[in-house]
């Protein structure tokens, strides 16, 4: 299985050209996703967890 089973809501708050708005949404989401999944060099060797912080 390769489905994320998530829902993503993105608002393009400014812009008149729908092509540029769509382009911005995809680029911003891709950058945010990359930041969310890449390893944190400050936590080398640690298991990533939010247990006890949420």
HTML snippet that shows the backbone in 3Dmol.js (N, CA, C, O; Angstrom):
<script src="https://3Dmol.org/build/3Dmol-min.js"></script>
<div id="view" style="width:600px;height:400px;position:relative"></div>
<script>
const pdb = `
ATOM      1  N   UNK A   1       0.846  -1.176   0.000  1.00  0.00           N
ATOM      2  CA  UNK A   1       0.000   0.000   0.000  1.00  0.00           C
ATOM      3  C   UNK A   1       0.894   1.243   0.000  1.00  0.00           C
ATOM      4  O   UNK A   1       1.929   1.268   0.666  1.00  0.00           O
ATOM      5  N   UNK A   2       0.501   2.247  -0.730  1.00  0.00           N
ATOM      6  CA  UNK A   2       1.298   3.466  -0.805  1.00  0.00           C
ATOM      7  C   UNK A   2       0.443   4.720  -0.690  1.00  0.00           C
ATOM      8  O   UNK A   2       0.713   5.723  -1.351  1.00  0.00           O
ATOM      9  N   UNK A   3      -0.580   4.665   0.141  1.00  0.00           N
ATOM     10  CA  UNK A   3      -1.457   5.818   0.323  1.00  0.00           C
ATOM     11  C   UNK A   3      -1.181   6.472   1.668  1.00  0.00           C
ATOM     12  O   UNK A   3      -0.979   5.783   2.668  1.00  0.00           O
ATOM     13  N   UNK A   4      -1.174   7.783   1.694  1.00  0.00           N
ATOM     14  CA  UNK A   4      -0.886   8.503   2.934  1.00  0.00           C
ATOM     15  C   UNK A   4      -2.096   8.539   3.866  1.00  0.00           C
ATOM     16  O   UNK A   4      -1.928   8.663   5.079  1.00  0.00           O
ATOM     17  N   UNK A   5      -3.297   8.434   3.332  1.00  0.00           N
ATOM     18  CA  UNK A   5      -4.524   8.485   4.136  1.00  0.00           C
ATOM     19  C   UNK A   5      -4.582   9.762   4.969  1.00  0.00           C
ATOM     20  O   UNK A   5      -4.880   9.717   6.162  1.00  0.00           O
ATOM     21  N   UNK A   6      -4.297  10.900   4.337  1.00  0.00           N
ATOM     22  CA  UNK A   6      -4.340  12.192   5.009  1.00  0.00           C
ATOM     23  C   UNK A   6      -5.184  13.159   4.190  1.00  0.00           C
ATOM     24  O   UNK A   6      -5.461  12.916   3.016  1.00  0.00           O
ATOM     25  N   UNK A   7      -5.584  14.240   4.812  1.00  0.00           N
ATOM     26  CA  UNK A   7      -6.269  15.329   4.138  1.00  0.00           C
ATOM     27  C   UNK A   7      -5.433  16.585   4.335  1.00  0.00           C
ATOM     28  O   UNK A   7      -5.017  16.887   5.453  1.00  0.00           O
ATOM     29  N   UNK A   8      -5.187  17.310   3.263  1.00  0.00           N
ATOM     30  CA  UNK A   8      -4.384  18.528   3.329  1.00  0.00           C
ATOM     31  C   UNK A   8      -5.238  19.697   2.846  1.00  0.00           C
ATOM     32  O   UNK A   8      -5.842  19.637   1.776  1.00  0.00           O
ATOM     33  N   UNK A   9      -5.280  20.747   3.638  1.00  0.00           N
ATOM     34  CA  UNK A   9      -5.993  21.966   3.266  1.00  0.00           C
ATOM     35  C   UNK A   9      -4.959  23.069   3.077  1.00  0.00           C
ATOM     36  O   UNK A   9      -4.171  23.350   3.980  1.00  0.00           O
ATOM     37  N   UNK A  10      -4.967  23.691   1.902  1.00  0.00           N
ATOM     38  CA  UNK A  10      -4.020  24.756   1.591  1.00  0.00           C
ATOM     39  C   UNK A  10      -4.809  25.946   1.063  1.00  0.00           C
ATOM     40  O   UNK A  10      -5.663  25.794   0.189  1.00  0.00           O
ATOM     41  N   UNK A  11      -4.524  27.119   1.589  1.00  0.00           N
ATOM     42  CA  UNK A  11      -5.181  28.339   1.123  1.00  0.00           C
ATOM     43  C   UNK A  11      -4.183  29.214   0.387  1.00  0.00           C
ATOM     44  O   UNK A  11      -3.122  29.543   0.917  1.00  0.00           O
ATOM     45  N   UNK A  12      -4.525  29.587  -0.833  1.00  0.00           N
ATOM     46  CA  UNK A  12      -3.741  30.571  -1.575  1.00  0.00           C
ATOM     47  C   UNK A  12      -4.413  31.915  -1.302  1.00  0.00           C
ATOM     48  O   UNK A  12      -5.466  32.212  -1.866  1.00  0.00           O
ATOM     49  N   UNK A  13      -3.812  32.718  -0.447  1.00  0.00           N
ATOM     50  CA  UNK A  13      -4.458  33.926   0.046  1.00  0.00           C
ATOM     51  C   UNK A  13      -4.393  35.107  -0.912  1.00  0.00           C
ATOM     52  O   UNK A  13      -5.216  36.018  -0.834  1.00  0.00           O
ATOM     53  N   UNK A  14      -3.414  35.094  -1.816  1.00  0.00           N
ATOM     54  CA  UNK A  14      -3.260  36.219  -2.734  1.00  0.00           C
ATOM     55  C   UNK A  14      -2.986  35.718  -4.139  1.00  0.00           C
ATOM     56  O   UNK A  14      -2.566  34.579  -4.344  1.00  0.00           O
ATOM     57  N   UNK A  15      -3.230  36.578  -5.083  1.00  0.00           N
ATOM     58  CA  UNK A  15      -2.904  36.276  -6.473  1.00  0.00           C
ATOM     59  C   UNK A  15      -4.127  36.334  -7.358  1.00  0.00           C
ATOM     60  O   UNK A  15      -5.237  36.009  -6.938  1.00  0.00           O
ATOM     61  N   UNK A  16      -3.906  36.756  -8.596  1.00  0.00           N
ATOM     62  CA  UNK A  16      -4.998  36.863  -9.566  1.00  0.00           C
ATOM     63  C   UNK A  16      -4.935  35.767 -10.625  1.00  0.00           C
ATOM     64  O   UNK A  16      -5.951  35.418 -11.224  1.00  0.00           O
ATOM     65  N   UNK A  17      -3.750  35.231 -10.852  1.00  0.00           N
ATOM     66  CA  UNK A  17      -3.550  34.245 -11.901  1.00  0.00           C
ATOM     67  C   UNK A  17      -3.650  32.841 -11.297  1.00  0.00           C
ATOM     68  O   UNK A  17      -2.825  32.461 -10.465  1.00  0.00           O
ATOM     69  N   UNK A  18      -4.662  32.070 -11.716  1.00  0.00           N
ATOM     70  CA  UNK A  18      -4.886  30.757 -11.119  1.00  0.00           C
ATOM     71  C   UNK A  18      -3.728  29.796 -11.367  1.00  0.00           C
ATOM     72  O   UNK A  18      -3.458  28.928 -10.537  1.00  0.00           O
ATOM     73  N   UNK A  19      -3.042  29.940 -12.498  1.00  0.00           N
ATOM     74  CA  UNK A  19      -1.882  29.094 -12.780  1.00  0.00           C
ATOM     75  C   UNK A  19      -0.791  29.333 -11.737  1.00  0.00           C
ATOM     76  O   UNK A  19      -0.209  28.383 -11.214  1.00  0.00           O
ATOM     77  N   UNK A  20      -0.519  30.588 -11.441  1.00  0.00           N
ATOM     78  CA  UNK A  20       0.513  30.917 -10.460  1.00  0.00           C
ATOM     79  C   UNK A  20       0.096  30.510  -9.050  1.00  0.00           C
ATOM     80  O   UNK A  20       0.938  30.106  -8.248  1.00  0.00           O
ATOM     81  N   UNK A  21      -1.187  30.612  -8.745  1.00  0.00           N
ATOM     82  CA  UNK A  21      -1.676  30.176  -7.437  1.00  0.00           C
ATOM     83  C   UNK A  21      -1.469  28.670  -7.272  1.00  0.00           C
ATOM     84  O   UNK A  21      -0.993  28.226  -6.227  1.00  0.00           O
ATOM     85  N   UNK A  22      -1.816  27.887  -8.277  1.00  0.00           N
ATOM     86  CA  UNK A  22      -1.646  26.432  -8.209  1.00  0.00           C
ATOM     87  C   UNK A  22      -0.172  26.077  -8.085  1.00  0.00           C
ATOM     88  O   UNK A  22       0.200  25.200  -7.306  1.00  0.00           O
ATOM     89  N   UNK A  23       0.656  26.757  -8.850  1.00  0.00           N
ATOM     90  CA  UNK A  23       2.102  26.527  -8.807  1.00  0.00           C
ATOM     91  C   UNK A  23       2.652  26.791  -7.400  1.00  0.00           C
ATOM     92  O   UNK A  23       3.470  26.026  -6.888  1.00  0.00           O
ATOM     93  N   UNK A  24       2.200  27.865  -6.796  1.00  0.00           N
ATOM     94  CA  UNK A  24       2.640  28.233  -5.455  1.00  0.00           C
ATOM     95  C   UNK A  24       2.206  27.197  -4.423  1.00  0.00           C
ATOM     96  O   UNK A  24       2.981  26.839  -3.536  1.00  0.00           O
ATOM     97  N   UNK A  25       0.972  26.717  -4.536  1.00  0.00           N
ATOM     98  CA  UNK A  25       0.462  25.719  -3.598  1.00  0.00           C
ATOM     99  C   UNK A  25       1.300  24.446  -3.673  1.00  0.00           C
ATOM    100  O   UNK A  25       1.706  23.914  -2.639  1.00  0.00           O
ATOM    101  N   UNK A  26       1.562  23.954  -4.875  1.00  0.00           N
ATOM    102  CA  UNK A  26       2.345  22.728  -5.021  1.00  0.00           C
ATOM    103  C   UNK A  26       3.768  22.907  -4.505  1.00  0.00           C
ATOM    104  O   UNK A  26       4.304  22.021  -3.839  1.00  0.00           O
ATOM    105  N   UNK A  27       4.378  24.045  -4.810  1.00  0.00           N
ATOM    106  CA  UNK A  27       5.758  24.277  -4.379  1.00  0.00           C
ATOM    107  C   UNK A  27       5.841  24.401  -2.859  1.00  0.00           C
ATOM    108  O   UNK A  27       6.741  23.834  -2.239  1.00  0.00           O
ATOM    109  N   UNK A  28       4.919  25.130  -2.262  1.00  0.00           N
ATOM    110  CA  UNK A  28       4.929  25.312  -0.809  1.00  0.00           C
ATOM    111  C   UNK A  28       4.674  23.985  -0.093  1.00  0.00           C
ATOM    112  O   UNK A  28       5.315  23.692   0.916  1.00  0.00           O
ATOM    113  N   UNK A  29       3.743  23.182  -0.612  1.00  0.00           N
ATOM    114  CA  UNK A  29       3.459  21.896   0.005  1.00  0.00           C
ATOM    115  C   UNK A  29       4.662  20.967  -0.113  1.00  0.00           C
ATOM    116  O   UNK A  29       4.996  20.261   0.839  1.00  0.00           O
ATOM    117  N   UNK A  30       5.308  20.962  -1.261  1.00  0.00           N
ATOM    118  CA  UNK A  30       6.486  20.107  -1.460  1.00  0.00           C
ATOM    119  C   UNK A  30       7.608  20.493  -0.498  1.00  0.00           C
ATOM    120  O   UNK A  30       8.265  19.621   0.070  1.00  0.00           O
ATOM    121  N   UNK A  31       7.827  21.777  -0.315  1.00  0.00           N
ATOM    122  CA  UNK A  31       8.886  22.222   0.598  1.00  0.00           C
ATOM    123  C   UNK A  31       8.563  21.859   2.041  1.00  0.00           C
ATOM    124  O   UNK A  31       9.438  21.419   2.786  1.00  0.00           O
ATOM    125  N   UNK A  32       7.302  22.043   2.434  1.00  0.00           N
ATOM    126  CA  UNK A  32       6.885  21.705   3.801  1.00  0.00           C
ATOM    127  C   UNK A  32       6.998  20.204   4.040  1.00  0.00           C
ATOM    128  O   UNK A  32       7.442  19.780   5.107  1.00  0.00           O
ATOM    129  N   UNK A  33       6.603  19.400   3.063  1.00  0.00           N
ATOM    130  CA  UNK A  33       6.693  17.950   3.190  1.00  0.00           C
ATOM    131  C   UNK A  33       8.146  17.501   3.301  1.00  0.00           C
ATOM    132  O   UNK A  33       8.468  16.639   4.118  1.00  0.00           O
ATOM    133  N   UNK A  34       9.019  18.075   2.491  1.00  0.00           N
ATOM    134  CA  UNK A  34      10.441  17.730   2.560  1.00  0.00           C
ATOM    135  C   UNK A  34      11.004  18.057   3.940  1.00  0.00           C
ATOM    136  O   UNK A  34      11.737  17.255   4.519  1.00  0.00           O
ATOM    137  N   UNK A  35      10.664  19.230   4.467  1.00  0.00           N
ATOM    138  CA  UNK A  35      11.153  19.619   5.788  1.00  0.00           C
ATOM    139  C   UNK A  35      10.629  18.674   6.871  1.00  0.00           C
ATOM    140  O   UNK A  35      11.326  18.395   7.847  1.00  0.00           O
ATOM    141  N   UNK A  36       9.402  18.183   6.697  1.00  0.00           N
ATOM    142  CA  UNK A  36       8.798  17.315   7.704  1.00  0.00           C
ATOM    143  C   UNK A  36       9.411  15.928   7.734  1.00  0.00           C
ATOM    144  O   UNK A  36       9.440  15.294   8.788  1.00  0.00           O
ATOM    145  N   UNK A  37       9.899  15.445   6.605  1.00  0.00           N
ATOM    146  CA  UNK A  37      10.374  14.058   6.560  1.00  0.00           C
ATOM    147  C   UNK A  37      11.892  13.906   6.573  1.00  0.00           C
ATOM    148  O   UNK A  37      12.383  12.792   6.753  1.00  0.00           O
ATOM    149  N   UNK A  38      12.652  14.983   6.389  1.00  0.00           N
ATOM    150  CA  UNK A  38      14.104  14.798   6.380  1.00  0.00           C
ATOM    151  C   UNK A  38      14.640  14.668   7.808  1.00  0.00           C
ATOM    152  O   UNK A  38      14.095  15.233   8.756  1.00  0.00           O
ATOM    153  N   UNK A  39      15.712  13.915   7.920  1.00  0.00           N
ATOM    154  CA  UNK A  39      16.313  13.663   9.228  1.00  0.00           C
ATOM    155  C   UNK A  39      16.860  14.950   9.830  1.00  0.00           C
ATOM    156  O   UNK A  39      17.352  15.824   9.117  1.00  0.00           O
ATOM    157  N   UNK A  40      16.766  15.055  11.156  1.00  0.00           N
ATOM    158  CA  UNK A  40      17.274  16.213  11.882  1.00  0.00           C
ATOM    159  C   UNK A  40      18.700  15.899  12.344  1.00  0.00           C
ATOM    160  O   UNK A  40      18.894  15.014  13.177  1.00  0.00           O
ATOM    161  N   UNK A  41      19.696  16.610  11.816  1.00  0.00           N
ATOM    162  CA  UNK A  41      21.075  16.307  12.195  1.00  0.00           C
ATOM    163  C   UNK A  41      21.369  16.567  13.676  1.00  0.00           C
ATOM    164  O   UNK A  41      22.342  16.037  14.213  1.00  0.00           O
ATOM    165  N   UNK A  42      20.549  17.366  14.331  1.00  0.00           N
ATOM    166  CA  UNK A  42      20.745  17.641  15.762  1.00  0.00           C
ATOM    167  C   UNK A  42      20.362  16.449  16.625  1.00  0.00           C
ATOM    168  O   UNK A  42      20.759  16.366  17.788  1.00  0.00           O
ATOM    169  N   UNK A  43      19.588  15.521  16.058  1.00  0.00           N
ATOM    170  CA  UNK A  43      19.119  14.366  16.829  1.00  0.00           C
ATOM    171  C   UNK A  43      19.727  13.081  16.285  1.00  0.00           C
ATOM    172  O   UNK A  43      19.033  12.072  16.157  1.00  0.00           O
ATOM    173  N   UNK A  44      20.999  13.108  15.968  1.00  0.00           N
ATOM    174  CA  UNK A  44      21.674  11.943  15.392  1.00  0.00           C
ATOM    175  C   UNK A  44      21.596  10.753  16.338  1.00  0.00           C
ATOM    176  O   UNK A  44      21.943  10.855  17.515  1.00  0.00           O
ATOM    177  N   UNK A  45      21.140   9.636  15.814  1.00  0.00           N
ATOM    178  CA  UNK A  45      21.072   8.411  16.592  1.00  0.00           C
ATOM    179  C   UNK A  45      19.832   8.274  17.464  1.00  0.00           C
ATOM    180  O   UNK A  45      19.600   7.209  18.037  1.00  0.00           O
ATOM    181  N   UNK A  46      19.030   9.329  17.576  1.00  0.00           N
ATOM    182  CA  UNK A  46      17.820   9.270  18.398  1.00  0.00           C
ATOM    183  C   UNK A  46      16.632   8.836  17.549  1.00  0.00           C
ATOM    184  O   UNK A  46      16.591   9.088  16.344  1.00  0.00           O
ATOM    185  N   UNK A  47      15.678   8.188  18.183  1.00  0.00           N
ATOM    186  CA  UNK A  47      14.452   7.801  17.492  1.00  0.00           C
ATOM    187  C   UNK A  47      13.513   8.998  17.535  1.00  0.00           C
ATOM    188  O   UNK A  47      13.192   9.486  18.618  1.00  0.00           O
ATOM    189  N   UNK A  48      13.057   9.491  16.355  1.00  0.00           N
ATOM    190  CA  UNK A  48      12.167  10.655  16.353  1.00  0.00           C
ATOM    191  C   UNK A  48      10.827  10.331  17.008  1.00  0.00           C
ATOM    192  O   UNK A  48      10.164   9.362  16.638  1.00  0.00           O
ATOM    193  N   UNK A  49      10.439  11.144  17.974  1.00  0.00           N
ATOM    194  CA  UNK A  49       9.185  10.922  18.681  1.00  0.00           C
ATOM    195  C   UNK A  49       8.689  12.234  19.261  1.00  0.00           C
ATOM    196  O   UNK A  49       9.475  13.099  19.648  1.00  0.00           O
ATOM    197  N   UNK A  50       7.361  12.368  19.315  1.00  0.00           N
ATOM    198  CA  UNK A  50       6.761  13.519  19.975  1.00  0.00           C
ATOM    199  C   UNK A  50       6.109  13.094  21.290  1.00  0.00           C
ATOM    200  O   UNK A  50       5.388  13.881  21.904  1.00  0.00           O
ATOM    201  N   UNK A  51       6.355  11.863  21.725  1.00  0.00           N
ATOM    202  CA  UNK A  51       5.762  11.348  22.958  1.00  0.00           C
ATOM    203  C   UNK A  51       6.119  12.261  24.128  1.00  0.00           C
ATOM    204  O   UNK A  51       7.285  12.584  24.355  1.00  0.00           O
ATOM    205  N   UNK A  52       5.105  12.658  24.849  1.00  0.00           N
ATOM    206  CA  UNK A  52       5.306  13.506  26.017  1.00  0.00           C
ATOM    207  C   UNK A  52       5.387  14.994  25.703  1.00  0.00           C
ATOM    208  O   UNK A  52       5.518  15.806  26.619  1.00  0.00           O
ATOM    209  N   UNK A  53       5.313  15.370  24.418  1.00  0.00           N
ATOM    210  CA  UNK A  53       5.386  16.788  24.072  1.00  0.00           C
ATOM    211  C   UNK A  53       4.106  17.326  23.478  1.00  0.00           C
ATOM    212  O   UNK A  53       3.924  18.542  23.411  1.00  0.00           O
ATOM    213  N   UNK A  54       3.217  16.456  23.044  1.00  0.00           N
ATOM    214  CA  UNK A  54       1.966  16.929  22.452  1.00  0.00           C
ATOM    215  C   UNK A  54       0.862  16.947  23.485  1.00  0.00           C
ATOM    216  O   UNK A  54      -0.269  17.318  23.172  1.00  0.00           O
TER     217      UNK A  54
END
`;
const viewer = $3Dmol.createViewer("view");
viewer.addModel(pdb, "pdb");
viewer.setStyle({}, {cartoon: {color: "spectrum"}});
viewer.zoomTo();
viewer.render();
</script>
